[in-house]
Every structure is written in C-alpha cells, then in structure tokens.
Amino acid sequence: MLQTLDEISLFDGLREDTRRLVEQHFEPFSCPAGAVIFEQGDPATFLYLILEGSITVRYKPYDGPAIDLNNIPAGGAFGWSAVIGGPQYTSGAVAREALQTIRIRGADLRALVAKNPKAGEELLDRLAEIVSNRWKDARKQVRAILEQAVPYDAALRGGKDKRR
C-alpha cells in the first residue's frame, strides 16, 4: 500500500517508518456516484482519504433544507469528526462521482498517535495542513483542535510545539 499512500497529501514527506506504522490501519472503501457515504448525525467512525473521485459535503440545518457546503476532490480528506473524537459526523458526505478511498477508524488513529509520539507529531502536522488548506490562516487553530483531541506525549516537544 505504500505506493497508494504516495498519492495522498497526508503521507507526502512522512518518514518511511511512520508510513509503515500508519498504513496497516487503513482499509479500502469505494462506492458509486450518488451514494451517501454517511449522513449528518451518523456515528463518526472513519476518516477517508480520496484516491479517485470526489464528494460533496452536506449540512442540514434543523430549520431548512440540506446545503451543499463544498466539494472535496481526489487527494482530499473527509470525516474529520472521527479524528477529533466527535460522537457523530457534523455533516454528511455524498459521492459526486465513483469514489475510491482508503479509510482509517478515528479511534485507531488516536490510539496510534498516543502510542507513537514521534509518528503522532508528524501525522498531526500533516492533518492540520490538509484541513487548514480549506480556510485561510487556520492552520494553528486546526492544529490546536487536533492536539486537544488526539493525545500524544507533550514531553516529546518540551511542552510546546516549537513550529507555531
């Protein structure tokens, strides 16, 4: 699977030992165009990394119809609620076209980060970079959210993230 991971920005530049550690937790997932991958309010289980195809993120306010928030193309990721330990997805995801992904259980990712602080540091940085690319100047905020939700050894960083 290492060749597949090269296509995903999360793994771009990761040390090989970190990639090998992480790859064993991913599984393939595919679906046809129009398929609902998950609904807003479903249990937040997986983080998805798109290999081929794209998805539409949908949000349903309590007092109105569903709103298409954005489209995520190949190379992107969705299902962030699973990473930060949210009990439910805060929005839904629908395949815009035939979709090929790899996915990881949020609980597995959090456990991996907690048990492997150096790899965790690398992964949190990459996750923050991917999600913050969608919002200008959001990287620090996203990193803080990820650090709070995904525990790892703060002593490794000397109590601070020196890159901030």
N, C-alpha and C positions, 0 to 999 in steps of 0.2 A: 504494500500500500504506500510505501514511501514515494513512489513516482506520482501517485494520485495526490498526495499531500503537497507536492511541489506546486500544484495548480491553485492552491488556496492561499490567500494572503496571510492567514493566521500562521502558517508554517514557514513563510518566506523568511529566511535568515535564522531560523531556530537551529540550535546546536543539534547534531545528529542524535545524541543520546536523549535529548528531550523529545525529539520527534519519535524515536523508537518507543519511549515510555508512553507517549500520548496515543500513538496510532492504534495500539491494541484495544483501546476503549471505544473506537469508532466502529460503526456498522453502516452498510449502505441502506439508502432509502430512496425509492423512486415512486412517481405517480404520474398519471396523465394530466394533460391540460384541463383546467376547470375543477380539479379535485380539491376539496377542503383538507388541508393538512392538519390544522387544528382550529378550533373556534375560540373566540374570546371567552374566558371563563373555564376552559378545559384545564385539567391538571397540567402544570408546567413541568414537563418531563425532559425534553430534548433540546439541545442547541443544534441547529442544522447549518451545514456549510454547503453552499450551492456549487456543484461541479458543472452542470448544464441546465439551461432553462432559466426561469425567473419566477418570482412570486409577487403577489400583491398583499400588502399588509392592510388589514381592515379593522376599523374600530367602530363599535356600535354604542353610541351614547344611549343612556336609559330613555331619553325622550325623543328619539328620532331614528331615522334610517341609518344603516351602515354607511360609513365613509371610507373610501379608499385613501389611505394616508400616503403610501409611497410604494414604489416597485423596487425590488431588490434583484439585481442581475446575477449571472454566474460570477463566482468569486466572492460573493457577499455571504452574510450570515444572518440568521433569524432564529427566534426562540430564546431571546435573552433572559426572559423571566426564569427559565430553567437554570441559568448560570448563577443568577443572583439569589436563588433560593426562594423565589416567589411561589406561592402555592398554586397560582393559576396564571395562565397567559393573559396579559392585559390587552391583547388584540388578537385577531385571527390571521391566518395565512392561507392563501388560495393560490394554487399553481396557475400562472398565466399561460404557460406552455408546458410540454412534457418536462418533468423535473427529475434530475439525477443529483442526489446529495449524499453526503456522509453525515452521520449524526452521532452525538455523544450524550449520554444521560448527564444532566446537570449535577446530580449527586456524585457521579463518578468523577467528573471534572473537579468538583470541590474537594473531594477526598484525595485525589491525585495531587492537587496543589498543596494541601495541608501536609501530606506525607513527604513531598519532594520540594522543599523551599526554593532551591535554585531553579528548577524547572518551572515552578509556580511563578516565580518572578518574571521569567521570560514569557510565560503564557499570559499573565495578567497584562503585561505591557502590550503584547500583540492584540489581545482582545480589546483593550482600551483604544488602541489605534484604529482598529477596524470600525468599532461602533462610533467613535468620535468623528470619523471622516464624514459622517452624515450631518454633523452640526458643527458649524464654525466655532473654534476656540472651546470645544467641550472636552478635550482630552483629559485635562486634570480632574474635571468633575466626574467623568466616567471612571477614571482610574480610582478615585476615592470611593465610588459606589462599589466597584469590583473588590477593592481591598477590604471594605467593610463586610461584604457578603461572602468572600472566598478567603478564609483564614490561611495564613501561612506565617512562617517564623519571622517576626519583625526584627529579631536579633540579627538575622542574616543581613539586614540593611542598616544595622546600627541604630535602630529605632526610627529611621527616616528613609524615605525614598530620595536619594540624592539627585535623581534626574528631574525632580519637579522644579 
